[in-house]
Amino acid sequence: MRALLLAAGLGTRLRPLTDTTPKCLVPIKGKPLLDIWCEALLAAGVTKLLINLHYKSEQVQQHLESSKFSEFVETIYEPSLLGTAGTLLANRKFFENQDGILLHADNYCETNISELISAHESRPSNCDLTMLAFRTSTPETCGILEVSKNQVLQKMYEKSSDDHGNLANAAFYILSKKLISELKDETDFSNEVIPKYFGKTLVVETSETFIDIGTPESYAHAQKVAKIL
């Protein structure tokens, strides 16, 4: 299985840290976030990683080229950001007509990726998408999920101030080759792709640590609780 890691963001909410360091390279207990992802994905059996770059792309490129992951990684530079679905669509051939992973590399995640892949492989036959979910203390900042008894996605409430619970989209997806082939002209995965797969998405909740490294507060929290080997 191959994985596309979205790592091109500006990280504006993490300034001034991201004034000098791209968000995907901020260290968690001394280890760059992108390295944590590469290590976990490769350990789970993922064979090739594609990473999109934009902000401080040369810094990220140099880091990857000198890393132990270099032989498993490809990069693609986006002069203008294409959007989460736009990047996926532009690099559809990377998946070689197979199921694949799409994730936001600016999150810190300790979930067992092998178990998530196994859940995808044994998903209900009508599901074309497997989505990782976590419990959040700030539901108003997340996409909140409504699921059926068999954990199939029914609705998603994007950054709503209304009470829809606290089961949140972790922006870590395993896509069927069918879904990848069905992409047309979408640019945003959450708002344009996911709604097409209500009733056709398996939601897998993690009980492990999951943190959106988006603010100085969440970054500080990750530094305290992360289990970095």
N, C-alpha and C positions, 0 to 999 in steps of 0.2 A: 504494500500500500504506500502511496505517496501523500505528501502533505504540503499545502500552501499556507505559509505563515504571513499574516498581514502585519508589517512592521514599519510602515512608512509614515506614521502619524507624527504630528508636530510636538505633542506632549505639552501643550501650552499651560495646562493646569498644574504642571509640575515645575514650572519655572520658579526660581532661577536654576535648578538642577539641570534642566534640559536646555539651558542656554549653551552649555558646553558638551553635554552628553545626550545623544539621541535616546528617546524613551526606552527603546528595546534593549539598550545596553546599560541601563541603570543597574547597579549591583544590588543583589539581595544577599546580605551576609557575605559580601565579597565576590559573589559570582554573578556575572552579567545575566540579566533576565533571559536574553536570547539563548545563551549557553544552556540554561536550565531547560528550556524547551527542546533544544536540539538533542540534548542528552536523554531526556525522557522519551521523546518520540523514537529515536533510534533504538533505545533499549526495548521499546514495545514492538519492534519489528518493522517500523517504517523504513523504507529503503532509500527514499530520496526526498529532499526538502527543497522547496522553492520559496524564496523570501523576497517580497517586494520592498523596494527602497525608494525614498524620496528625501526626507529631511536628514541632513548630514550623512548622505549616502556613502561618501568616500570613507568616512570613519567606520561605518558598519562593514563596508566591503573589505577594508584592510583588516578589521578584526576577524572576520570570517576566514579570510585567506590564510591567516596565521594560526587559526584554531585547529584543534584535532578533528573538527567536523568538516573540514574543507572539501574532502573528496565526496561527501554526501550532499553538498549544498550547491544550489544554483541561485543566482539573484537576477532580479529584473528591475531596472530603474524606471520610475514613472516621472517624467518631467512635470506632468500635472496629474494630481491624484485622480484615479479612475473610479473610486468608490469600492466598497467591499464586494459587491456583485460584479462591478465592472472589471476589477482585477481578476476575479474568478473566470469571467467570460473571456477575457483577453488571453488567459493562459490555460484554456480548456484542454488543449492538446497535451499539456504536461502530464495529465492523469492517464494518458494512453488508453482511453476507453475503459477505465476501471473505476471502481469506487475509490474515493479519496477523502482526505481530511482538509477542512478549512478552519483556521482559528485565528483569533486576535492575539498576537504575541506580546501585547502589553498587559497581560494578566498574569498573576502568579497562581499556579495550579498544582496541587499535590495528588490529584485523582489518579487512579490506576488506569493508564491508557490502554493497556492490554485488555482489561475487563470491559472498557468502553467499546473497543473493537469487537470483542466477543458478543456484546449485547447487540451491536449493529448486525453482526452476521446471523444472529438468531432472532432478528426483529420480526414483527408481524409482516406477512407477505404484501400487505397493501402499503407499507411505509417505505418511502423513498429517502428519508432523512432521519438521522439520529442526532439528538441534541443533548449536550450536557447541561445540567441545571444545578443550581445551588441555592441555599437559603440566604437571603440578604437582610441586613438591618436597615437598608435605605432603599425600599422598593420604588420610591418616586424617581430614582435615578436609573432604573433598570427596565428591561422588558420582562413583565411579570406574566407567568404562564398559567393557563387554565388547562388541566389535563383530565382525561377520563379515568375510570377505575383501572384500566389496563395501561395507563401511563402514555396514552396517545394525546398529542397536543390538539386542543379544541380552539383556543384563542390565545392571543398575546396582547397585553396592554403595555404599550411603549411609553415609559416615563410618565405614568399617570399619577395624579395626586389622589385619586380614588382608591379605596381599599379593595384590592384584588388578591390579597395574600402576599406571601414573600418568596414564592418559588420563582427564581430568576433565570433568564437565559444567560449561560456562561460564554456565549459566542465561541463555542468549540463544537464543530459539526463534523459528522461523517456523512458524506453525500453518496448516494447511489449513482452509478454511471448513467442511469436513466435521467435523474435530476440534472446532472451536468449537461447531458445532451439536450435537455429541454430549455436551457437558458436562451433568452432571445436578446433583449436590449436593456435588461435591468442594470441599475447602478448601485442600489442599496440592498444588501441581502436581507436585513431585518424587516424593512418596510415593503419591499417589492417581491422578494422570493418566498420568505417564510409563510405569508398569508395564503399563498397558493398551495401550501402543503399542510394546512389545518386538516386534521383527520388522517394525515399520512406521515406524521412525524412521531417517532418514538422518543420520549423524554426520559433520560437517565439521570437521576439525582445523585450527586456525590455528597458523601458525609465528610470528605477530606477538606482541608483548607483550600479556599478559592478566594482570591482578592483581586479586585480591579485596581491596578496600580495607577490611579488617575489623579490622586491628590496627595499633597504632602502628608496628610493624616493617614491615608490608606498605605502609603509607602512606609511610613514609620511603623505602622501596625505589622506589615509584612516582615520588617526587620526583626521584630520581637518574636513572631510566632513561626517563621519559616523553619522547616527541617531540611537544611542544606547539608548534604553529605560531603 
